[in-house]
Amino acid sequence: MGTVRQVTTSTDSHPSSAQPWDPAPDSAEIAAATARLLDTTHTLSDADVWAPSGLPGWSRGHVLAHVAGNADSLVTLLTWAATGVEHPQYPSREARDAAIEAGAGDPTGRQDPRLPTS
């Protein structure tokens, strides 16, 4: 399990204690976790994807659709940060929920390709 690092910013009450953030350790942990997710996803059958997850009312397909959609939405936020042009994370809460619901019932063959490209 990864560790959580506290990143201080110039808005902290003690700016002199701010440490530059080194993304390398976090990037390595994210890459490893992503590889585990993809490796696990490739082993799932359609029945596995459609089975209930640990989240009430969500199948594993809901979780996979959420992970893929959330990754895409974070790219949208990064675009906003890079350009200064407002790009909300999702068009609306309803659009987010509808996209998750639409992808939740997809078979494994349609779930797999979405994750690495997200």
Secondary structure, 3 states (H helix, E strand, C coil): CCCCCCCCCCCCCCHHHCCCCCHHHHHHHHHHHHHHHHHHHHCCCHHHHHCECCCCCCEHHHHHHHHHHHHHHHHHHHHHHHHCCCCCCCCCHHHHHHHHHHHHCCCHHHHHHHHHHC
